[in-house]
Amino acid sequence: MFLNLTAKHMLSLNSALSVLFLGVGVYGILSDDALPFPSFSAFVAAVFFALQAVRSTDKFAAKTALSNTLIATNTHLKVTQFYYSSKEQLLELNRITEFKVADNYLAVILDRNGQGYDFQIKGKSDAIIERLNDIIPHQALKNTSITRV
């Protein structure tokens, strides 16, 4: 079940949970009372919620917007991933034969050989397909298929 919360509420919730689990972990180390789970687990949960809080910020959302992750010129397509580390790939449009798109996923197949690149980019499949149709020149799209997987 997904919570229908705004980015600001998700930031607050994840920050509070991170602080809570950090406190539980410190309490487990300093106290003589045994917790029902290892203190290490509380620290892992605190780090997880801290990372989720960072992903809930407006700065992260702007950085991972499709307008910043998919950029095309007349000859190249630049795809940038920001999820875990900043990774950028420059692909020649005349070599691209197929795009496979799903929610938060883009595969680019080169030279009709079934091999290419897989990218984790933030966006629904419809939004990714719309962005590709908007930025790639129509003459390059004639030889390229876009399929939803």
N, C-alpha and C positions, 0 to 999 in steps of 0.2 A: 504494500500500500504506500503510495506516495503522498507526502504532505503537500498541500497547496499553499506554500509559504513564499513570500517575496525573498529576494536575494538578501535584503537587510535582515529579515527575520532568520533566515538560514545562517547568516554570519553570526548573529547573536546566539542562536541555539548551539551551533557548533563550538563557538568560543566558550560558552558556559559549560558544555559537556567536557571540553578539553581541560578547563580549570578544575572541574569536579573530579575527573579521573586522575589528574595530576595530584590533587589533594588526597585522594584515596590511596594512591601509590606511596606518597610520602608518609601518610598515616600508617600504612602497612609496614613500612621499614622502621619507623621510629617507635611504634607501639609494641607492647608485649602481647597484645591480643592478636590471635591468628585470624586472618581474613579467609573467607571461603574460596578465594582464588589467589594465585601468586601476585605479589606487588608488581612484578614485571608486566603482567597482563594489563594492569591499570595504566602503566606508562605507555604501552603500545597503543591502547585505546586513546590516551591523551594525544599522542602524536597523530593518530588517524583523524581525530576530530579537529586538530589544529590545521592539518592539511586540507580538510574539507572546508574549514572556515576561510582559508586563503582562496580556495576555488570559488567561494561564494561572493567574493569582493567584486565591485564594479570594475576595478582595474583589470582583474583576470578576465572578466566577461568581455571587456573591450579588446583585450589583447587576443582573445581566441575567437573573435567575431569572424564570420565568413569573409567579410570585406578585407580583413587583414591576413587571412590564411590562404585564400585563393586569389592570385593576381596573375593576369595574363597580358602578354604583349602580342604583337603580330606573329612572333616566331616561337615564343616560349610560354610555359605555364610554370609559375612559381608556387609551390605548396609548402606551407610552414606549419609545423606541429609545435604546440606549446605545452602539452599535457604534462610530461615528465621532464623533458628538457627541450630546449629550443633546437629544432632540427629543420633545416631548409633544403628543399630539393628543386632544382631547375630542370625542367623537362622540355624537349623540343616538341612543338605541336605536330610537326609532320611525321614524327615517330609514334604518336599516340594513336592506337587503333580502337581502344575500348575503355570506357569508364564503368566501373561497377560501384554502385552507391547503396549505402544503408545508413541508418541513423548512426551518427558519429563515426562514419567510416567511408573512406574513398580508396578504391583500388584503381590504379592506372596501368593498363596493359600496353606494352610497347611492341612494335614490329610484328604483330599477329602471331607471336610465339607463345602466348599464354604467360609470359613472365613480365614483371614490372615492379611496381611499388605499391605498398599498402600504407595508408595514412589514417591516423586517428585524429579527426578534426571534429570540432563541436558543431553540431547542427543536425536538424531533421533531414531525412533523405530528400524530401520535396524541396527544402531550402537549398541543399547542396546542388541538386539538379538545376534549379532555377539560376543559381549563381553561375554554374558552368555555362548554361545557355546564354547568360548575359555577357560574360567576359570573353568567351572564346569566339574568334571571328567565324562567321558562318561558313566560309570556304573551308576552314579546318574541321568544322563539325560535319561536313558532307561525308567524309571518309571515316568518321568516328561514331561509334554507337554508345549510348548511355543506357545502362540497364540497372534496375533496382533489384538488389538481392535480399 
